């Protein structure tokens, strides 16, 4: 029997396990309204920025609002629109298949830890994850490798036998910076061409493909 740790698969949340585009858009719009900030925000203008820090989003869209003040309002309103979010097809089944095959599984998201914990419980992901890491004070955000390294260390995993699955440049960059396998989801918030330009180890089109892809790697 091998004494190597089990391989680890770390998932992003938004655009990877949960389709939350409409929830994010509705919450942004309502939060800006409550702050009396005028801005032309549409689902199409927001989608390419999902995954980025709000400070960078508002700078790019030229919205004049303090990102920290906005985030405080956004956090309070997010779950008013959670019914607009849904799991991607095969999300739970894929996690079950991976765990049955002996993989450890974890979640790495830029959502606040309290938000992340509530969402994974709501969608039944908590019972299928060994670790959930959201945004924490003092911990850099993706694409910095620090949060992925923290998960690997907490679970006693091996970075060389770790894959990061996500749908944005932040997820692919995090994996590449940490020395993990980078798997990019084409069904999320970036186009397949955008993801290919990032040079991930693989682009996948459906969650159900992952067990076979990972079996080839590990």
Buried (B, 14 or more C-beta within 10 A) or exposed (E): EEEEBBBBBBBBBBBBBBBBBBBBBBBBBBBBBEBEBEBEBEEEBBBBBBBBBBBEBBEEEEBEBEBEEBBEBBBEBBBEBBEBBBBBEBBBEBBBBBBEEEBBBBBBBBBBBEBBBBBBEEBEBBEBBBBBBBBEEEEEBBBBBBBBBBBBEEBEBBBEBBBBBBBBBBBBBBBBBBEBBBBBBBBBBBEEEBBEEBEBBBBBEEBBBBBEBBEEEB
